[in-house]
Amino acid sequence: MKPWLLDHQQLLSQQFSGNTLPHAILFNGVTGAGKLELALWLINLLNCQNASQVDNKQGPVLQSCGQCKSCLLLKSNTYPDLLNVIAEKNSLGVDDIRHANSFLQKTAHLGKFKSVLIEHAQTMTLAAANALLKTLEEPSNNSVIILLTNDIEMLLPTIVSRCRVLNIRPNVGQTLLENMPEVNYSLQSAAFSDTSMAFVNLTQLPELTDQTINEAFTHFKGCYVNYLQGQHVESLLLQQLLNNEHALRWLEQITVNLLREKFANINDENPLLSSEFLNKVYKVIINGCKVIKSYTQANKQFVCQQLIMDISAVIEQAQINEQES
């Protein structure tokens, strides 16, 4: 279990012991934060027939035994009182949620609780969210709904308000890396400057732990910085935005790190990449990403093309200003 999940385990253990566990819990955190790990721990605890308390330095935590009939069925994914709702396509439809609602209305076969786990809850359609809302408002007895999301803003406020929200926020920088022994430290210097390493977070673990992704990031960073400095590589940058699932995140990350280096007076040799210029570019990137996130049916190619055009306009204006000064 990741170290930063311990506080949440302790809280949920206390609520479980005191019979005050919420009927709906929403785990919110970036990809890699440990949401699913925490959810599975809780589900195992809910259904274990011989749960026991384990003491550690930060306090006691309840743990499932791993050996009883319920635990063994959970390990084999055949436990009858757990339903894992997974989107068949890019979104969770109303039929998926109606099935979950019907599942919760039935009496538990083995244990006390009926549990539903909804991964990627932010992908629910409006109809699916409204169907779930009815169950959240009038929960059945001994039912627990666990939702996982990496973008709570995409959920209906009425859904969020009817759940107990646990925000999973790991430490950043060296503390995070020390808590992640599987991180390949040889990748760090290639992917991050000394300045940006102080702000490393879980969203950046793909390029810290995977050599291929790290190399793609390094290539993308070089291409993007050259583009900001006036080299005409729009088509190459556009293709990477369209074909690499991490590219939009990298755009934001690299721009922010360039700004940090400006404020720290690092790499100040290029007058074009001023803090004012980078701030304008950052605003353009944020607006473009917002469109893609807000409209699931948005034409990504069109939005990315517009994004490149808007950044190019900022670059051209900066070049004009530089020539006139």
C-alpha positions as CSV (number, residue, x, y, z in Angstrom):
1,M,0.0,0.0,0.0
2,K,1.4,3.4,-0.9
3,P,2.4,5.4,2.2
4,W,0.2,8.3,1.5
5,L,-2.9,6.1,1.5
6,L,-2.4,5.2,5.2
7,D,-4.4,8.2,6.6
8,H,-7.3,7.3,4.4
9,Q,-7.1,3.6,5.6
10,Q,-7.1,4.7,9.2
11,L,-10.2,7.0,8.7
12,L,-12.1,4.3,6.8
13,S,-11.1,1.7,9.4
14,Q,-12.5,3.8,12.2
15,Q,-15.7,4.4,10.3
16,F,-16.1,0.7,9.6
17,S,-15.5,-0.2,13.2
18,G,-18.0,2.4,14.4
19,N,-20.6,1.5,11.8
20,T,-20.5,5.0,10.4
21,L,-19.0,4.2,6.9
22,P,-20.7,6.3,4.2
23,H,-22.9,4.5,1.7
24,A,-21.2,6.3,-1.2
25,I,-17.4,7.1,-1.3
26,L,-15.6,9.0,-4.0
27,F,-11.9,8.6,-4.3
28,N,-10.5,11.5,-6.3
29,G,-6.8,11.7,-7.5
30,V,-4.5,11.6,-10.5
31,T,-3.8,8.5,-12.4
32,G,-1.3,6.4,-10.3
33,A,-2.4,7.9,-7.0
34,G,-3.6,4.6,-5.7
35,K,-7.4,5.0,-5.9
36,L,-8.0,1.5,-7.1
37,E,-5.6,0.0,-4.5
38,L,-7.4,1.8,-1.7
39,A,-10.8,0.8,-3.1
40,L,-9.9,-2.9,-3.3
41,W,-8.5,-2.7,0.3
42,L,-11.9,-1.4,1.4
43,I,-13.9,-3.9,-0.5
44,N,-11.9,-6.7,0.9
45,L,-12.4,-5.3,4.4
46,L,-16.1,-4.9,3.9
47,N,-16.5,-8.6,2.9
48,C,-13.9,-10.4,5.0
49,Q,-15.2,-12.8,7.6
50,N,-12.1,-12.5,9.8
51,A,-10.8,-8.9,9.5
52,S,-8.2,-8.0,12.1
53,Q,-6.3,-4.9,13.3
54,V,-2.7,-4.3,12.2
55,D,-0.6,-1.8,14.1
56,N,2.0,0.4,12.5
57,K,4.0,3.5,13.3
58,Q,1.2,5.9,12.3
59,G,-1.7,4.0,13.9
60,P,-3.9,0.9,13.6
61,V,-5.5,-0.2,10.3
62,L,-8.0,-3.0,9.7
63,Q,-7.0,-5.6,7.2
64,S,-8.8,-8.5,5.6
65,C,-7.5,-12.0,6.4
66,G,-7.0,-13.1,2.8
67,Q,-7.9,-16.7,3.7
68,C,-11.6,-16.9,4.4
69,K,-14.2,-17.9,1.7
70,S,-15.1,-14.3,0.9
71,C,-11.4,-13.3,0.5
72,L,-10.7,-16.2,-1.8
73,L,-13.7,-15.5,-3.9
74,L,-12.7,-11.8,-4.2
75,K,-9.2,-12.9,-5.3
76,S,-10.7,-15.0,-8.0
77,N,-13.1,-12.3,-9.1
78,T,-16.1,-14.5,-8.4
79,Y,-17.5,-12.9,-5.3
80,P,-21.3,-12.6,-5.8
81,D,-21.8,-9.4,-3.7
82,L,-19.4,-7.2,-5.7
83,L,-20.1,-5.6,-9.0
84,N,-17.3,-3.8,-10.9
85,V,-18.8,-1.4,-13.4
86,I,-16.4,-0.9,-16.3
87,A,-17.2,1.1,-19.5
88,E,-17.3,-1.1,-22.6
89,K,-16.5,1.9,-24.8
90,N,-15.3,5.4,-23.9
91,S,-18.1,6.1,-21.5
92,L,-20.4,4.6,-18.9
93,G,-23.9,4.4,-20.2
94,V,-27.3,4.5,-18.5
95,D,-27.7,0.7,-18.9
96,D,-24.5,0.1,-16.9
97,I,-25.7,2.2,-14.0
98,R,-29.2,0.7,-14.1
99,H,-27.7,-2.7,-13.8
100,A,-25.7,-1.5,-10.8
101,N,-28.8,-0.1,-9.2
102,S,-30.7,-3.4,-9.7
103,F,-27.7,-5.3,-8.2
104,L,-27.8,-3.2,-5.1
105,Q,-31.5,-3.8,-4.5
106,K,-30.9,-7.5,-4.0
107,T,-30.0,-9.2,-0.7
108,A,-26.3,-10.1,-0.2
109,H,-25.5,-13.8,-0.8
110,L,-22.5,-14.2,1.5
111,G,-21.7,-11.2,3.5
112,K,-23.4,-8.2,5.0
113,F,-22.7,-5.7,2.2
114,K,-23.5,-5.4,-1.5
115,S,-20.7,-3.3,-3.1
116,V,-20.5,-1.6,-6.4
117,L,-17.1,-0.2,-7.7
118,I,-17.4,2.4,-10.5
119,E,-14.0,3.1,-12.1
120,H,-13.5,6.2,-14.3
121,A,-16.7,7.7,-12.9
122,Q,-16.1,10.9,-14.8
123,T,-17.0,9.0,-18.0
124,M,-20.6,8.6,-17.1
125,T,-23.1,10.0,-19.5
126,L,-25.6,12.5,-18.2
127,A,-28.3,9.9,-18.3
128,A,-26.1,7.5,-16.4
129,A,-25.2,10.1,-13.8
130,N,-28.9,10.9,-13.3
131,A,-29.7,7.2,-12.9
132,L,-27.0,6.8,-10.2
133,L,-28.2,10.0,-8.5
134,K,-31.5,8.3,-7.6
135,T,-29.7,5.4,-5.9
136,L,-27.4,7.9,-4.0
137,E,-30.4,9.8,-2.8
138,E,-32.3,6.6,-1.6
139,P,-29.6,4.0,-0.9
140,S,-30.6,0.4,-0.1
141,N,-29.6,-1.1,3.2
142,N,-26.1,-2.4,3.6
143,S,-25.0,-1.1,0.2
144,V,-21.7,0.7,-0.5
145,I,-20.9,2.5,-3.7
146,I,-17.3,3.4,-4.4
147,L,-16.5,5.8,-7.3
148,L,-13.1,6.5,-8.7
149,T,-12.2,9.6,-10.7
150,N,-9.1,11.4,-11.8
151,D,-11.2,14.5,-12.7
152,I,-13.8,15.4,-10.2
153,E,-14.8,18.5,-12.1
154,M,-16.3,16.3,-14.8
155,L,-18.8,14.8,-12.4
156,L,-22.2,16.3,-11.7
157,P,-22.1,18.5,-8.6
158,T,-25.1,16.6,-7.3
159,I,-23.2,13.3,-7.6
160,V,-20.2,14.7,-5.7
161,S,-22.4,16.3,-3.0
162,R,-24.0,12.9,-2.1
163,C,-20.6,11.1,-1.7
164,R,-18.0,11.3,0.9
165,V,-15.1,12.6,-1.1
166,L,-11.5,11.5,-0.2
167,N,-8.9,13.5,-2.1
168,I,-5.7,11.5,-2.6
169,R,-2.8,13.9,-2.7
170,P,0.6,12.4,-2.5
171,N,3.7,14.4,-1.7
172,V,5.7,15.9,-4.5
173,G,9.4,16.1,-5.4
174,Q,12.0,13.9,-3.8
175,T,9.6,12.7,-1.1
176,L,7.3,11.2,-3.6
177,L,10.2,9.5,-5.4
178,E,11.5,8.0,-2.2
179,N,8.1,6.6,-1.6
180,M,8.0,4.9,-5.0
181,P,10.8,2.4,-4.9
182,E,9.8,1.1,-8.4
183,V,10.8,4.4,-10.0
184,N,13.7,4.0,-12.3
185,Y,16.0,6.8,-11.0
186,S,18.2,6.7,-14.1
187,L,15.4,8.3,-16.0
188,Q,15.1,11.3,-13.8
189,S,17.9,13.4,-15.1
190,A,16.9,12.8,-18.7
191,A,13.3,13.8,-18.2
192,F,13.5,16.6,-15.7
193,S,15.7,19.6,-14.8
194,D,16.8,20.2,-11.2
195,T,14.2,22.9,-11.0
196,S,11.3,20.8,-12.2
197,M,12.3,17.8,-10.1
198,A,11.2,19.8,-7.0
199,F,7.7,19.7,-8.4
200,V,7.5,16.2,-9.7
201,N,4.1,14.5,-9.0
202,L,2.3,11.3,-9.9
203,T,1.1,12.6,-13.3
204,Q,4.7,12.4,-14.4
205,L,5.4,8.8,-13.3
206,P,4.9,7.4,-16.8
207,E,8.0,9.2,-18.1
208,L,9.9,8.5,-14.9
209,T,9.2,4.7,-14.9
210,D,9.1,3.8,-18.6
211,Q,12.1,4.2,-20.9
212,T,10.1,4.4,-24.1
213,I,7.8,7.1,-22.7
214,N,10.8,8.9,-21.3
215,E,12.4,9.0,-24.7
216,A,9.2,10.2,-26.3
217,F,8.9,12.9,-23.7
218,T,12.5,14.0,-24.3
219,H,11.9,14.2,-28.0
220,F,8.6,16.1,-27.6
221,K,10.3,18.6,-25.2
222,G,13.0,19.3,-27.7
223,C,10.5,19.7,-30.5
224,Y,8.2,22.0,-28.4
225,V,11.0,24.2,-27.1
226,N,12.4,24.6,-30.6
227,Y,8.9,25.6,-31.8
228,L,8.6,28.2,-29.0
229,Q,12.0,29.6,-30.2
230,G,10.6,30.2,-33.7
231,Q,11.5,27.0,-35.6
232,H,8.7,25.9,-37.9
233,V,7.8,22.4,-36.7
234,E,4.1,22.9,-36.4
235,S,3.1,19.8,-38.4
236,L,5.5,17.6,-36.3
237,L,4.2,19.0,-33.1
238,L,0.6,18.5,-34.2
239,Q,1.1,14.9,-35.1
240,Q,2.6,14.2,-31.6
241,L,-0.4,15.9,-30.0
242,L,-2.8,13.7,-32.0
243,N,-0.9,10.4,-31.6
244,N,0.5,10.5,-28.1
245,E,-1.9,10.2,-25.2
246,H,0.5,12.2,-22.9
247,A,1.3,15.1,-25.3
248,L,-1.3,17.6,-24.0
249,R,-0.2,17.0,-20.5
250,W,3.4,17.4,-21.5
251,L,2.6,20.8,-23.2
252,E,1.3,22.1,-19.9
253,Q,4.0,20.5,-17.8
254,I,6.9,21.8,-20.0
255,T,5.5,25.3,-20.2
256,V,5.1,25.5,-16.4
257,N,8.6,24.2,-15.8
258,L,10.0,26.8,-18.3
259,L,8.2,29.5,-16.2
260,R,9.7,28.1,-13.0
261,E,13.1,28.3,-14.6
262,K,12.5,31.9,-15.5
263,F,11.5,32.8,-12.0
264,A,14.6,30.9,-10.7
265,N,16.8,32.8,-13.2
266,I,17.8,29.6,-15.0
267,N,18.1,29.4,-18.8
268,D,17.6,33.1,-19.2
269,E,19.7,33.4,-22.3
270,N,16.7,33.4,-24.7
271,P,14.9,36.8,-24.5
272,L,11.9,35.4,-26.6
273,L,11.0,32.9,-23.8
274,S,10.1,35.6,-21.3
275,S,7.8,35.0,-18.4
276,E,5.1,37.2,-20.1
277,F,5.4,35.2,-23.3
278,L,5.2,31.8,-21.5
279,N,2.2,33.0,-19.5
280,K,0.4,33.8,-22.7
281,V,1.3,30.4,-24.2
282,Y,0.2,28.7,-21.0
283,K,-3.3,30.4,-21.1
284,V,-3.7,29.2,-24.7
285,I,-2.8,25.6,-23.7
286,I,-5.2,25.6,-20.7
287,N,-8.1,26.9,-22.8
288,G,-7.4,24.2,-25.5
289,C,-7.3,21.4,-22.9
290,K,-10.4,22.7,-21.3
291,V,-12.3,22.4,-24.6
292,I,-11.2,18.7,-25.0
293,K,-12.1,17.9,-21.4
294,S,-15.4,19.7,-21.3
295,Y,-16.8,18.2,-24.5
296,T,-16.3,14.5,-24.8
297,Q,-17.5,14.6,-28.4
298,A,-15.1,17.4,-29.4
299,N,-13.1,17.0,-32.6
300,K,-9.6,16.5,-31.1
301,Q,-7.8,17.2,-34.4
302,F,-9.6,20.4,-34.9
303,V,-9.0,21.6,-31.3
304,C,-5.3,20.7,-31.5
305,Q,-4.9,22.4,-34.9
306,Q,-6.5,25.5,-33.3
307,L,-4.2,25.2,-30.3
308,I,-1.1,25.2,-32.6
309,M,-2.5,28.2,-34.5
310,D,-3.1,30.1,-31.3
311,I,0.4,29.4,-29.9
312,S,1.9,30.4,-33.3
313,A,0.0,33.7,-33.1
314,V,1.6,34.3,-29.6
315,I,5.1,33.4,-31.0
316,E,4.7,35.7,-34.0
317,Q,3.6,38.6,-31.8
318,A,6.6,38.0,-29.5
319,Q,8.9,38.1,-32.5
320,I,7.4,41.3,-33.8
321,N,7.8,42.9,-30.3
322,E,11.4,41.7,-30.1
323,Q,12.2,43.3,-33.5
324,E,10.6,46.6,-32.6
325,S,12.4,46.9,-29.2
